[in-house]
Amino acid sequence: MSYERIISTLVLAGSLCFGSFFSNSTFYGSATMGTPYVNDVLNLDDDFNYTFGIRKIALFPYQVKNNFYKGNEKHLNDNALFGAVEGLEYLISASSVLNQGHNYIDQEYWLKWSNNKFVTKVKYLDKGSRDLQFASLDTRYKLKLGPTFLSIGGSFMGHPTYGHPAYADYDLPWWQLAYDYGYVDYEIPTFDLNENGEIDSYYVWIETDEYTEEGYWVYYTEGTNYYWEDPNGDAVAYSDAEFHQYHMPNIINNYNEDNKVKEWQAELSLVIGLDFYLGNDNYYSHVWVNAFPSTVGLTEKSYDGSDIQYDVGALVGANLSEHIGVFIEGSTLNYYGREEYNISTGVNYRF
C-alpha cells in the first residue's frame, strides 16, 4: 500500500470517527478572579475560578444559545436524561476554584447516546465543593406517551465509601483517640471538700442534732473527674462530659477524614425516570425525575443509607402578555446523603 493510500485511509477514518463527534460542539476555557469577602482582620487570597470544557448538548426551544461559555453556567436540564434531540451528546467540564480561602476541584464528564427506544449515559462527577464523587453507567428502555417519556432500566454506580465512617471500626476507648490528636487530660476531684487539689478519701462527721451534737461518721470519696487541655496546652474542658460534647465531634470528623476507606464501593440499582416537555412560543414546561428505588450492594461497604437516591428538576415559564413573562425553575438531588437544591423565580417586563 502506498503512503498516499495510507494517509488517505487515516484521514477518512479520522473524519468518520471524529467529524460528527465534534460537529456542533463548543470548546471553552475561562479564568476569573475577584476580591474575597473579608471579615474583620482576616486576610484571604483572591478568589479564582479556572475552567475548561467542551460540550455538545442540543438546546430546547425555550433556551437561548450562549455567545460565550464560562463554565459556571447552570443549565438545569443538563441533568435530564432525555435531550432535545436523539443521538450523541456530551459534556466535559473541569474547574479549579478558590472561594473564601477554600480550594477545591469540580469535575463533570458525561456522554449520552439515545434512539427512539433506548438511552445510555456514562457519567463521572467529582464535586469537591460538596464532597460528592461517583461514576455511573445508566441504560434504560424508554416509552413515549405524548409529551411524556417513561423509562426503566438499570444503573451501575461506583463511588468512595459513604455511610461507613472510619470511627465505626475504632476499637479503642474514645479518650485514646483524643490522646492521638494531642489532647491531654488530668485527674481532678469531682468535689474537693478539703480544697487541696488531691483526690482524697476520708471520714466526714454528719451532725444530726445541733444541740446535742449527735451524729455519725461516713466514709467519703471525693470522686474523679478530668480536666482537658488541647495540643497547645490551653484548657478546653473541665469534665469528660464537657469534652465529649464540645470537642470529640471535631476529633471524630478529623479521624474519619484522615482514615477514609480508600477502596471504591459499587451498587446496582433499579432506576425509573419520567421526563415531560411541553412548550410553544408563549409557554414551556419541562420536568424530569430520576429515582433509584431499589439497590443491591456489590461490595462490603456499599452505601446502606435508608434514603432513596434521586434527582428532580422542573422549569416552567410563560408569557402572560406581550410585555410580561414569569418563570420558576428549580432542582433537588440526594446522592449518598449529600443533598443539594436550588430554586429561582422571577418576572420579566419587556418594553
C-alpha positions in Angstrom: 0.0 0.0 0.0 1.4 3.4 -1.0 2.0 6.2 1.5 -0.7 8.2 -0.3 -3.3 5.5 0.3 -2.3 5.1 3.9 -2.6 8.8 4.5 -6.0 8.9 2.7 -7.2 6.0 4.8 -6.2 7.7 8.0 -7.9 10.9 7.0 -11.1 9.1 6.1 -11.1 7.1 9.3 -10.5 10.3 11.3 -13.3 12.1 9.5 -15.7 9.2 10.2 -14.7 8.9 13.9 -14.3 12.5 14.9 -16.1 14.6 12.3 -19.6 14.1 13.7 -18.2 13.8 17.3 -17.1 17.4 17.3 -19.8 18.7 15.0 -21.9 21.5 16.7 -19.7 21.2 19.9 -18.2 24.1 21.7 -14.8 24.2 23.4 -14.3 26.8 26.1 -11.9 28.0 28.6 -12.1 30.8 31.2 -10.4 32.4 34.1 -12.0 34.7 36.7 -10.5 36.4 39.8 -12.0 38.6 42.4 -11.7 40.0 45.9 -13.0 37.6 48.6 -15.2 38.6 51.4 -13.0 39.9 54.3 -14.3 39.6 57.8 -12.7 41.8 60.4 -8.9 41.4 60.1 -9.0 38.1 58.3 -6.9 38.3 55.1 -7.7 35.8 52.3 -6.2 35.1 49.0 -8.1 36.4 46.0 -10.9 34.1 44.8 -10.4 32.5 41.4 -12.0 30.0 39.1 -10.2 28.4 36.2 -12.4 26.3 33.9 -12.1 24.4 30.7 -14.6 22.2 28.9 -16.2 21.0 25.7 -20.0 20.5 25.3 -22.3 19.2 22.7 -25.8 19.5 24.1 -28.8 20.3 22.0 -30.9 23.2 23.2 -34.6 23.0 23.9 -36.8 25.6 22.2 -37.0 27.7 25.4 -33.3 28.0 25.7 -31.1 30.7 24.1 -27.7 29.8 22.9 -24.9 31.5 24.8 -22.4 33.5 22.8 -19.7 32.6 25.3 -19.4 29.8 27.8 -17.5 30.5 31.1 -18.0 27.0 32.6 -20.2 28.2 35.5 -23.4 28.1 33.6 -26.2 26.3 35.4 -28.3 24.6 32.7 -30.7 22.6 34.9 -31.9 20.5 32.0 -28.3 19.1 31.5 -29.4 16.6 34.2 -32.4 15.5 32.3 -31.9 12.0 30.8 -33.7 12.8 27.5 -32.3 15.6 25.5 -33.8 17.9 22.8 -32.6 15.5 20.1 -31.6 11.9 19.7 -28.1 10.8 19.0 -24.9 11.7 20.8 -24.5 14.4 23.4 -21.7 15.0 25.9 -20.2 17.4 28.5 -16.6 17.6 29.7 -16.0 20.3 32.3 -13.3 20.8 35.0 -12.8 23.8 37.3 -10.2 24.7 39.8 -11.7 27.0 42.4 -10.6 29.1 45.4 -13.5 30.5 47.3 -13.3 32.1 50.7 -9.9 30.5 51.3 -11.2 27.0 50.4 -9.6 25.3 47.4 -11.4 22.5 45.6 -11.8 20.9 42.2 -15.2 20.4 40.5 -15.3 18.0 37.6 -18.2 16.6 35.5 -17.9 14.3 32.4 -20.7 12.6 30.7 -21.6 11.0 27.3 -25.1 10.1 26.3 -26.5 8.3 23.3 -30.2 7.6 22.5 -32.5 6.5 19.8 -36.3 6.1 19.8 -36.2 3.1 22.1 -33.1 3.2 24.3 -30.9 5.7 26.0 -27.5 5.1 27.6 -25.5 7.6 29.7 -22.0 7.3 31.1 -21.1 9.9 33.8 -18.3 10.8 36.2 -18.9 13.5 38.8 -16.5 14.8 41.3 -17.7 17.9 43.2 -15.0 18.8 45.7 -17.2 21.6 47.0 -19.9 19.0 48.0 -17.6 16.0 48.9 -19.6 14.1 46.3 -17.9 11.7 43.8 -19.3 8.8 41.7 -19.2 7.2 38.3 -22.2 5.6 36.7 -23.5 3.7 33.7 -27.2 4.1 33.1 -29.1 2.1 30.5 -32.9 2.3 30.0 -35.7 1.4 27.8 -37.9 4.4 27.0 -41.6 4.7 26.2 -43.1 7.8 24.6 -46.6 8.8 25.8 -47.4 12.1 24.1 -45.2 14.8 25.7 -44.0 12.4 28.4 -41.2 9.8 28.3 -41.2 7.0 30.8 -38.1 5.0 31.3 -37.0 1.9 33.3 -33.6 0.2 33.4 -30.5 -0.4 35.5 -27.7 1.8 36.8 -24.3 0.7 37.9 -22.7 3.2 40.3 -19.2 3.3 41.8 -18.1 5.7 44.5 -15.9 6.2 47.5 -17.1 4.8 50.8 -20.2 6.7 52.0 -22.2 5.9 55.1 -19.4 3.9 56.8 -17.3 6.4 58.9 -13.9 5.1 59.9 -14.7 5.7 63.6 -17.4 3.0 63.4 -14.5 0.5 63.3 -12.4 2.2 66.0 -11.9 -0.4 68.8 -10.1 1.7 71.5 -11.7 3.9 74.1 -12.8 7.4 72.9 -10.2 9.2 75.1 -7.4 7.3 73.4 -8.4 8.9 70.1 -8.3 12.3 71.9 -4.7 11.5 73.1 -3.8 10.6 69.5 -4.8 14.1 68.4 -2.7 15.8 71.0 -5.2 16.4 73.8 -4.2 15.7 77.4 -6.3 15.1 80.5 -5.6 15.4 84.2 -7.4 13.8 87.1 -9.1 16.3 89.4 -11.5 15.7 92.3 -15.2 16.0 91.5 -15.9 17.6 94.8 -12.8 18.9 96.5 -14.1 19.4 100.1 -10.7 19.9 101.7 -9.6 22.1 98.7 -6.2 20.6 98.4 -6.4 19.7 94.7 -5.9 16.0 95.5 -8.4 13.1 95.1 -8.8 12.1 98.8 -10.9 9.6 100.8 -11.7 10.3 104.4 -14.3 10.2 107.1 -16.8 13.1 107.4 -18.9 13.7 110.5 -22.5 14.3 109.8 -24.2 16.1 112.6 -27.9 15.3 113.1 -28.7 17.5 116.1 -27.0 20.9 116.6 -27.9 21.0 120.3 -26.7 17.6 121.4 -24.1 17.4 118.6 -25.2 13.9 117.9 -24.4 12.4 114.5 -22.4 9.8 112.7 -19.3 9.3 110.6 -19.5 8.5 106.8 -16.6 7.4 104.6 -16.4 10.0 101.8 -14.5 9.7 98.5 -14.2 13.0 96.6 -14.6 11.2 93.2 -12.6 11.5 90.0 -13.1 13.9 87.1 -10.9 15.0 84.3 -9.5 18.4 83.2 -8.6 18.6 79.5 -6.0 20.7 77.6 -5.6 21.0 73.8 -2.3 20.4 71.9 -1.3 24.0 72.7 -1.7 23.5 76.4 -4.9 25.6 76.7 -7.7 24.5 78.9 -10.7 23.4 76.9 -12.9 21.3 79.3 -13.3 20.7 83.0 -15.1 17.4 82.8 -15.3 14.3 80.5 -18.9 15.2 79.7 -18.0 18.7 78.6 -15.1 17.5 76.5 -17.1 14.7 74.8 -19.9 17.2 74.0 -17.9 20.1 72.6 -14.6 18.6 71.3 -15.0 14.9 70.4 -17.2 15.6 67.3 -14.4 17.6 65.7 -11.8 15.0 66.6 -14.0 12.2 65.2 -14.6 14.2 62.0 -10.8 14.6 61.6 -10.3 10.9 62.2 -12.9 10.0 59.6 -11.3 12.3 57.1 -7.8 11.1 57.8 -8.8 7.4 57.7 -11.2 7.2 54.8 -11.6 3.8 53.3 -9.7 4.1 50.0 -11.4 1.3 48.1 -14.4 2.3 46.0 -17.7 0.7 46.5 -20.4 -0.3 44.0 -24.1 -0.8 43.7 -26.5 -2.0 41.0 -29.8 -0.1 41.1 -33.2 -0.2 39.5 -33.8 3.2 38.0 -37.1 4.7 37.0 -37.4 8.0 35.1 -40.0 10.4 33.9 -39.4 13.3 31.5 -42.1 15.7 30.4 -41.7 18.6 28.0 -44.5 20.8 26.5 -44.0 24.2 25.1 -44.7 26.8 22.4 -43.7 30.4 21.7 -45.5 31.6 24.8 -45.1 28.8 27.3 -42.8 25.9 28.3 -42.9 23.2 31.0 -40.1 20.8 31.4 -40.0 18.3 34.3 -37.8 15.3 34.9 -37.4 12.7 37.7 -34.7 10.1 38.1 -35.3 7.8 41.1 -33.4 4.7 42.3 -36.0 2.8 44.5 -34.1 -0.5 44.8 -30.4 -1.0 45.2 -28.2 -4.1 45.6 -24.8 -3.6 47.2 -21.9 -5.3 45.3 -19.1 -4.6 47.7 -18.6 -4.9 51.5 -19.1 -1.3 52.4 -21.6 -0.3 49.6 -23.9 2.5 50.7 -26.6 1.3 53.0 -28.4 4.5 53.8 -32.2 4.2 54.0 -32.9 7.3 51.8 -33.7 6.8 48.1 -31.3 8.4 45.7 -32.9 10.8 43.3 -32.7 14.0 41.3 -35.6 16.1 40.3 -35.9 19.2 38.2 -38.6 21.5 36.8 -38.5 24.6 34.6 -41.8 26.4 33.9 -42.2 29.8 32.1 -44.9 31.7 30.4 -45.6 35.0 28.6 -48.6 36.5 30.3 -48.8 39.3 27.8 -46.8 41.0 25.1 -44.6 42.6 27.8 -44.8 40.4 30.9 -43.2 37.0 31.4 -42.8 34.9 34.5 -40.7 31.8 35.3 -39.9 29.4 38.1 -37.0 26.9 37.9 -35.5 24.5 40.4 -33.8 21.2 41.1 -33.0 18.9 44.0 -30.9 15.8 44.4 -29.9 13.4 47.0 -26.9 11.0 46.5 -25.4 9.1 49.3 -26.8 11.5 51.9 -25.4 14.6 50.1 -28.3 16.8 49.4 -28.4 19.8 47.2 -31.1 22.1 45.8 -31.6 25.4 44.1 -34.6 27.4 43.0 -35.2 30.6 41.2 -38.2 32.6 40.2 -38.9 36.0 38.7 -40.8 38.4 36.5 -39.6 40.0 33.3 -41.1 43.1 31.8 -40.2 43.8 28.2 -40.5 47.4 26.9 
